Amino acid sequence: MPPQIQSDMTIFNIYYDGNGTPILQPTVIREVFWQSDYAAHMRDKGVVTADKVSVIIPRGTNAQGRTYISAEGFMSLPNDQKASYWTLSKSDKIINRIVTLLVLKITDLEKLYGRDNVLTVTDIRLNLFGSLSMQHYKVIGK
C-alpha cells in the first residue's frame, strides 16, 4: 500500500448561474490524507492505466469555516447562500494544494496547475460511523 501524506487540498464545487454558466467555488480543506495509487491493466487494445487518488477528509476538519452539506442540499440552496457550505459531488474537481487564485473555468485551472494535477471526483463514501475521531469522508479521484 502506498504511503499516505498529510496535505492541504482545494475542492472546486461546480454549480451553475441563472444563464447556465458554470461557477467554480473553491474550498481549501486542511490536513487531509492523500494517497496516490498507480495501476495498469492489460486489455486487448494494450495497457490501460487505472491510476487514482484516495483522499481521507476527517470529519470536522478546517474547511475555511464552511459547513459540509450533502450534494443535494448544496444544489437546492440559492446561489447566494452556497458560499457558507461545501459538498462532495461526482464531477467536482480536487487538487493537492491550496489554490487562492480566482479561477473561472476548469481549463484555466488545468493550465495553471497541469492537467494531471487537477482530478475529477469519481466516488464518494461518507464513513460517518464510530467515534468522532474515526469519522471521515473518502473521496476517489482520477
MARBA-3410 file (N, C-alpha, C, O; in Angstrom, 1 decimal):
142
0.9,-1.2,0.0,0.0,0.0,0.0,0.9,1.2,0.0,1.8,1.4,0.8 ~ 0.7,2.2,-0.9,1.5,3.4,-1.0,1.3,4.2,0.3,0.2,4.2,0.9 ~ 2.3,5.0,0.7,2.1,5.8,1.9,1.1,6.9,1.7,1.0,7.5,0.6 ~ 0.5,7.3,2.8,-0.4,8.5,2.7,0.4,9.7,3.2,1.3,9.6,4.1 ~ 0.1,10.8,2.6,0.8,12.0,3.0,-0.3,13.0,3.6,-1.4,13.0,3.0
0.0,13.7,4.6,-0.9,14.7,5.1,-0.7,15.9,4.3,0.4,16.4,4.2 ~ -1.8,16.5,3.9,-1.7,17.6,2.9,-2.9,18.5,3.1,-3.8,18.2,3.8 ~ -2.8,19.6,2.4,-4.0,20.5,2.3,-4.4,20.4,0.8,-3.7,20.1,-0.1 ~ -5.7,20.5,0.6,-6.3,20.4,-0.7,-7.3,21.5,-1.0,-7.8,22.2,0.0 ~ -7.7,21.6,-2.2,-8.7,22.5,-2.6,-9.7,21.7,-3.4,-9.4,21.0,-4.4
-11.0,21.8,-3.0,-12.1,21.2,-3.8,-12.8,22.3,-4.5,-13.1,23.4,-3.9 ~ -13.2,22.1,-5.8,-13.9,23.1,-6.5,-15.3,22.5,-6.7,-15.5,21.6,-7.6 ~ -16.3,23.0,-6.0,-17.7,22.6,-6.2,-18.2,23.4,-7.4,-17.9,24.6,-7.6 ~ -18.8,22.7,-8.3,-19.3,23.3,-9.5,-20.8,23.4,-9.5,-21.5,22.4,-9.3 ~ -21.3,24.6,-9.8,-22.7,24.8,-9.9,-22.9,25.8,-11.0,-22.0,26.3,-11.6
-24.2,26.2,-11.3,-24.5,27.0,-12.5,-25.3,28.2,-12.1,-26.1,28.1,-11.2 ~ -25.0,29.3,-12.8,-25.7,30.5,-12.5,-27.0,30.5,-13.3,-27.3,29.5,-14.0 ~ -27.8,31.5,-13.3,-29.1,31.5,-14.0,-29.0,31.4,-15.5,-30.0,31.0,-16.1 ~ -27.9,31.7,-16.1,-27.7,31.6,-17.5,-27.1,30.3,-17.9,-26.8,30.1,-19.1 ~ -26.8,29.4,-16.9,-26.2,28.1,-17.3,-24.7,28.1,-17.3,-24.1,27.1,-17.8
-24.1,29.2,-16.9,-22.6,29.3,-16.9,-22.1,28.6,-15.6,-22.6,28.9,-14.5 ~ -21.1,27.7,-15.7,-20.6,27.1,-14.6,-19.8,28.0,-13.6,-19.1,28.9,-14.1 ~ -20.0,27.8,-12.4,-19.3,28.6,-11.3,-18.5,27.6,-10.5,-19.0,26.6,-10.1 ~ -17.2,27.9,-10.3,-16.4,27.1,-9.5,-16.2,27.7,-8.1,-15.7,28.9,-8.0 ~ -16.6,27.0,-7.1,-16.5,27.5,-5.8,-15.4,26.8,-5.1,-15.6,25.6,-4.7
-14.2,27.4,-4.9,-13.1,26.7,-4.2,-13.3,26.7,-2.7,-13.7,27.7,-2.1 ~ -12.9,25.6,-2.1,-12.8,25.5,-0.6,-11.5,24.8,-0.3,-11.3,23.7,-0.7 ~ -10.7,25.4,0.5,-9.5,24.9,1.0,-9.8,24.0,2.2,-10.4,24.5,3.1 ~ -9.4,22.8,2.1,-9.6,21.8,3.3,-8.2,21.4,3.8,-7.4,20.9,3.0 ~ -8.0,21.7,5.0,-6.6,21.4,5.6,-6.5,20.0,6.3,-7.5,19.5,6.8
-5.3,19.5,6.3,-5.0,18.3,7.0,-5.8,17.1,6.5,-6.4,16.4,7.3 ~ -5.8,16.8,5.2,-6.4,15.6,4.7,-5.3,14.6,4.4,-4.1,14.9,4.5 ~ -5.6,13.4,4.2,-4.7,12.3,3.9,-4.8,12.0,2.4,-5.9,11.5,2.0 ~ -3.8,12.1,1.7,-3.8,12.0,0.2,-2.9,10.8,-0.1,-1.8,10.7,0.2 ~ -3.5,9.8,-0.9,-2.8,8.6,-1.3,-3.0,8.4,-2.7,-4.1,8.3,-3.2
-1.9,8.3,-3.5,-1.9,8.1,-4.9,-1.7,6.6,-5.1,-0.8,6.0,-4.6 ~ -2.5,6.0,-6.0,-2.4,4.6,-6.4,-2.2,4.6,-7.8,-2.9,5.1,-8.6 ~ -1.1,3.9,-8.2,-0.8,3.7,-9.6,-1.0,2.3,-10.0,-0.5,1.4,-9.4 ~ -1.7,2.1,-11.1,-2.0,0.8,-11.6,-2.2,0.8,-13.1,-2.5,1.8,-13.7 ~ -2.0,-0.4,-13.7,-2.3,-0.6,-15.1,-2.9,-1.9,-15.3,-2.6,-2.9,-14.6
-3.7,-2.0,-16.3,-4.3,-3.3,-16.7,-4.1,-3.6,-18.2,-4.1,-2.7,-19.0 ~ -3.8,-4.9,-18.4,-3.6,-5.3,-19.8,-4.9,-5.6,-20.4,-5.7,-6.4,-19.9 ~ -5.3,-5.0,-21.5,-6.5,-5.2,-22.2,-6.2,-5.7,-23.7,-5.0,-5.7,-24.1 ~ -7.2,-6.0,-24.4,-7.0,-6.5,-25.8,-6.4,-5.4,-26.7,-5.8,-5.7,-27.7 ~ -6.6,-4.1,-26.3,-6.1,-3.0,-27.0,-4.8,-2.4,-26.5,-4.3,-1.4,-26.9
-4.2,-3.1,-25.5,-3.0,-2.7,-24.9,-3.1,-2.4,-23.4,-4.1,-2.8,-22.8 ~ -2.1,-1.7,-22.9,-2.1,-1.3,-21.5,-3.0,-0.1,-21.2,-2.9,0.9,-21.9 ~ -3.9,-0.2,-20.2,-4.7,0.9,-19.8,-4.4,1.2,-18.4,-4.3,0.4,-17.5 ~ -4.2,2.5,-18.2,-3.8,3.0,-16.8,-5.1,3.0,-15.9,-6.2,3.3,-16.4 ~ -4.9,2.7,-14.7,-6.0,2.8,-13.7,-5.6,3.6,-12.5,-6.0,3.3,-11.4
-4.8,4.6,-12.7,-4.3,5.5,-11.6,-5.5,6.2,-11.0,-6.5,6.5,-11.6 ~ -5.4,6.4,-9.7,-6.4,7.1,-8.9,-5.8,7.7,-7.7,-4.7,7.3,-7.3 ~ -6.5,8.5,-7.0,-6.1,9.1,-5.7,-7.2,8.8,-4.8,-8.4,9.0,-5.1 ~ -6.9,8.5,-3.5,-7.9,8.4,-2.4,-7.5,9.5,-1.4,-6.4,9.7,-1.0 ~ -8.5,10.3,-1.1,-8.4,11.3,-0.1,-9.3,11.1,1.1,-10.5,10.9,0.9
-8.7,11.1,2.3,-9.5,10.9,3.5,-9.6,12.3,4.1,-8.5,12.9,4.5 ~ -10.8,12.8,4.3,-11.0,14.1,4.9,-11.7,13.8,6.3,-12.8,13.4,6.4 ~ -10.9,14.0,7.4,-11.5,13.8,8.7,-12.8,14.7,8.9,-12.8,15.9,8.5 ~ -13.8,14.2,9.5,-15.0,14.9,9.8,-14.6,16.1,10.8,-13.9,15.8,11.7 ~ -15.1,17.2,10.5,-14.9,18.4,11.4,-13.6,19.1,11.1,-13.2,20.0,11.8
-12.9,18.7,10.0,-11.6,19.4,9.6,-11.9,20.8,9.2,-13.0,21.2,8.8 ~ -10.9,21.6,9.2,-11.0,23.0,8.8,-11.2,23.2,7.3,-10.4,22.8,6.5 ~ -12.4,23.7,7.0,-12.7,23.9,5.6,-13.2,25.4,5.4,-14.3,25.6,4.9 ~ -12.3,26.3,5.8,-12.5,27.7,5.7,-13.7,28.1,6.4,-14.4,29.1,6.1 ~ -14.1,27.4,7.5,-15.2,27.8,8.3,-16.6,27.4,7.7,-17.6,27.8,8.2
-16.5,26.7,6.5,-17.7,26.3,5.9,-18.2,25.0,6.4,-17.5,24.2,7.0 ~ -19.5,24.8,6.3,-20.2,23.6,6.8,-20.4,22.6,5.7,-20.8,23.0,4.6 ~ -20.1,21.3,6.0,-20.4,20.3,5.0,-21.9,20.1,4.9,-22.6,20.1,5.9 ~ -22.4,19.9,3.6,-23.8,19.7,3.3,-23.8,18.6,2.2,-22.9,18.6,1.4 ~ -24.9,17.9,2.1,-25.0,16.9,1.1,-25.0,17.6,-0.3,-25.4,18.8,-0.4
-24.7,16.8,-1.3,-24.7,17.4,-2.7,-26.1,17.9,-3.0,-26.3,19.0,-3.7 ~ -27.1,17.1,-2.7,-28.5,17.5,-3.0,-28.9,18.8,-2.2,-29.5,19.7,-2.8 ~ -28.5,18.9,-1.0,-28.7,20.1,-0.2,-28.0,21.3,-0.7,-28.6,22.4,-0.8 ~ -26.8,21.1,-1.1,-26.0,22.2,-1.7,-26.6,22.7,-3.0,-26.8,23.9,-3.2 ~ -27.0,21.8,-3.9,-27.6,22.2,-5.1,-29.0,22.9,-5.0,-29.4,23.7,-5.8
-29.7,22.6,-3.9,-31.0,23.2,-3.7,-30.9,24.6,-3.0,-31.9,25.3,-3.0 ~ -29.7,24.9,-2.5,-29.6,26.3,-1.9,-29.6,27.3,-3.0,-29.1,27.1,-4.1 ~ -30.1,28.5,-2.7,-29.9,29.6,-3.6,-28.4,29.9,-3.8,-27.7,29.8,-2.8 ~ -28.0,30.3,-5.0,-26.6,30.6,-5.2,-25.9,31.5,-4.2,-24.7,31.4,-3.9 ~ -26.7,32.5,-3.8,-26.1,33.5,-2.8,-25.8,32.9,-1.4,-25.2,33.6,-0.6
-26.3,31.7,-1.2,-26.1,31.1,0.1,-25.0,30.0,0.1,-24.6,29.5,1.1 ~ -24.6,29.6,-1.1,-23.7,28.5,-1.3,-22.3,28.7,-0.6,-21.6,27.8,-0.3 ~ -21.9,30.0,-0.5,-20.5,30.3,0.0,-20.3,29.9,1.4,-19.2,29.9,1.9 ~ -21.4,29.6,2.1,-21.3,29.2,3.5,-21.1,27.7,3.7,-20.9,27.2,4.8 ~ -21.1,26.9,2.5,-21.1,25.5,2.6,-20.1,24.9,1.6,-19.6,25.6,0.7
-19.8,23.6,1.8,-19.0,22.9,0.8,-19.7,21.5,0.7,-20.4,21.1,1.7 ~ -19.4,20.8,-0.3,-20.0,19.5,-0.5,-19.0,18.6,-1.3,-18.0,19.0,-1.7 ~ -19.4,17.4,-1.4,-18.7,16.4,-2.2,-19.7,15.9,-3.3,-20.7,15.3,-3.0 ~ -19.3,16.1,-4.5,-20.2,15.6,-5.6,-19.3,15.1,-6.8,-18.3,15.6,-7.1 ~ -19.8,14.0,-7.4,-19.1,13.5,-8.5,-19.0,14.6,-9.6,-20.0,15.3,-9.8
-17.9,14.7,-10.2,-17.5,15.6,-11.2,-16.9,16.9,-10.6,-16.4,17.7,-11.4 ~ -17.0,17.1,-9.3,-16.2,18.2,-8.7,-14.7,18.0,-9.0,-14.3,16.9,-9.3 ~ -14.0,19.0,-8.9,-12.5,19.0,-9.1,-11.8,19.1,-7.8,-12.2,19.9,-6.9 ~ -10.7,18.3,-7.7,-9.8,18.4,-6.5,-8.4,18.6,-6.9,-8.0,18.2,-8.0 ~ -7.6,19.3,-6.1,-6.2,19.5,-6.4,-5.4,19.4,-5.0,-5.9,19.9,-4.0
-4.3,18.8,-5.0,-3.5,18.6,-3.8,-2.6,19.8,-3.5,-1.4,19.7,-3.4 ~ -3.3,20.9,-3.3,-2.6,22.1,-2.8,-3.6,23.2,-2.5,-4.8,23.0,-2.8 ~ -3.2,24.3,-1.9,-4.0,25.4,-1.7,-4.1,26.3,-2.9,-3.0,26.7,-3.4 ~ -5.3,26.5,-3.4,-5.4,27.4,-4.5,-6.1,28.7,-4.0,-7.3,28.6,-3.5 ~ -5.5,29.8,-4.2,-6.0,31.1,-3.7,-6.4,32.0,-4.9,-7.1,33.0,-4.6
-6.0,31.6,-6.1,-6.3,32.5,-7.2,-7.8,32.3,-7.6,-8.4,31.2,-7.4 ~ -8.4,33.3,-8.1,-9.7,33.2,-8.6,-9.7,32.5,-10.0,-9.1,33.0,-10.9 ~ -10.3,31.4,-10.1,-10.3,30.6,-11.3,-11.8,30.5,-11.8,-12.7,30.1,-11.0 ~ -12.0,30.9,-13.0,-13.4,30.9,-13.5,-13.7,29.7,-14.3,-14.9,29.4,-14.5 ~ -12.7,29.0,-14.9,-13.0,27.8,-15.8,-12.1,26.7,-15.4,-10.9,26.9,-15.0
-12.5,25.5,-15.6,-11.7,24.3,-15.3,-10.5,24.3,-16.2,-9.4,23.9,-15.8 ~ -10.7,24.7,-17.4,-9.5,24.7,-18.3,-8.4,25.7,-17.8,-7.2,25.4,-18.0 ~ -8.8,26.8,-17.2,-7.8,27.7,-16.6,-7.1,27.0,-15.5,-5.9,27.2,-15.3 ~ -7.8,26.3,-14.7,-7.2,25.6,-13.5,-6.2,24.6,-14.0,-5.1,24.4,-13.5 ~ -6.6,23.8,-15.1,-5.7,22.8,-15.7,-4.5,23.5,-16.3,-3.4,22.9,-16.2
-4.6,24.7,-16.9,-3.4,25.4,-17.5,-2.5,25.9,-16.4,-1.3,25.8,-16.5 ~ -3.1,26.3,-15.3,-2.2,26.8,-14.2,-1.5,25.8,-13.4,-0.3,25.9,-13.1 ~ -2.1,24.6,-13.2,-1.6,23.6,-12.3,-1.2,22.3,-13.0,-0.7,21.4,-12.4 ~ -1.6,22.2,-14.3,-1.3,21.0,-15.0,-2.5,20.1,-15.0,-3.1,19.8,-14.0 ~ -2.8,19.5,-16.2,-4.0,18.7,-16.3,-3.9,17.5,-15.4,-4.9,17.0,-14.9
-2.7,16.9,-15.2,-2.6,15.7,-14.4,-2.7,16.0,-12.9,-2.9,15.0,-12.1 ~ -2.7,17.2,-12.5,-2.8,17.6,-11.1,-4.2,18.0,-10.7,-4.6,18.0,-9.5 ~ -5.1,18.2,-11.7,-6.5,18.6,-11.4,-7.3,17.3,-11.7,-7.4,16.8,-12.8 ~ -7.8,16.8,-10.6,-8.5,15.5,-10.7,-10.0,15.7,-10.5,-10.5,16.6,-9.9 ~ -10.8,14.7,-11.1,-12.2,14.7,-11.1,-12.7,13.7,-10.0,-12.2,12.6,-10.0
-13.6,14.1,-9.2,-14.1,13.2,-8.1,-15.0,12.2,-8.9,-15.9,12.5,-9.6 ~ -14.7,10.9,-8.6,-15.4,9.8,-9.3,-16.2,9.0,-8.3,-17.2,8.3,-8.7 ~ -15.9,9.1,-7.0,-16.6,8.3,-6.0,-16.5,9.0,-4.6,-15.4,9.6,-4.3 ~ -17.5,8.8,-3.8,-17.5,9.5,-2.5,-18.1,8.4,-1.5,-19.1,7.8,-1.8 ~ -17.5,8.3,-0.4,-18.0,7.4,0.7,-18.1,8.2,2.0,-17.0,8.8,2.4
-19.2,8.3,2.6,-19.4,9.0,3.8,-19.3,8.0,4.9,-20.2,7.2,5.2 ~ -18.1,7.9,5.6,-17.9,7.0,6.7,-18.1,7.7,8.0,-17.2,8.0,8.7 ~ -19.4,7.9,8.3,-19.8,8.7,9.4,-20.3,7.8,10.5,-21.4,8.0,11.0 ~ -19.5,6.8,10.9,-19.9,5.9,12.0,-18.7,5.8,12.9,-17.6,6.1,12.6 ~ -19.0,5.2,14.1,-17.9,5.1,15.1,-17.7,6.4,15.8,-18.5,7.3,15.8
-16.6,6.4,16.5,-16.3,7.7,17.3,-16.0,8.8,16.4,-15.7,8.6,15.2 ~ -16.2,10.0,16.8,-15.9,11.2,16.0,-14.5,11.2,15.4,-14.3,11.7,14.3 ~ -13.6,10.7,16.2,-12.2,10.8,15.7,-12.0,9.8,14.5,-11.0,9.9,13.8 ~ -12.9,8.8,14.3,-12.8,7.9,13.2,-13.6,8.3,12.0,-13.4,7.7,10.9 ~ -14.6,9.2,12.2,-15.5,9.5,11.1,-14.8,10.4,10.0,-14.0,11.3,10.4
-15.1,10.1,8.8,-14.4,10.8,7.7,-15.2,10.6,6.4,-16.1,9.8,6.3 ~ -14.8,11.5,5.4,-15.3,11.4,4.1,-14.1,10.8,3.2,-13.0,11.2,3.4 ~ -14.4,9.9,2.4,-13.4,9.3,1.5,-13.8,9.7,0.1,-14.9,9.5,-0.4 ~ -12.8,10.3,-0.6,-13.0,10.8,-2.0,-12.1,10.1,-2.9,-10.9,10.0,-2.6 ~ -12.6,9.6,-4.0,-11.7,8.9,-5.0,-11.7,9.9,-6.2,-12.8,10.4,-6.6
-10.5,10.1,-6.8,-10.4,11.0,-7.9,-9.5,10.4,-9.0,-8.6,9.6,-8.7 ~ -9.8,10.8,-10.2,-9.0,10.3,-11.3,-8.7,11.5,-12.2,-8.0,11.4,-13.2
END
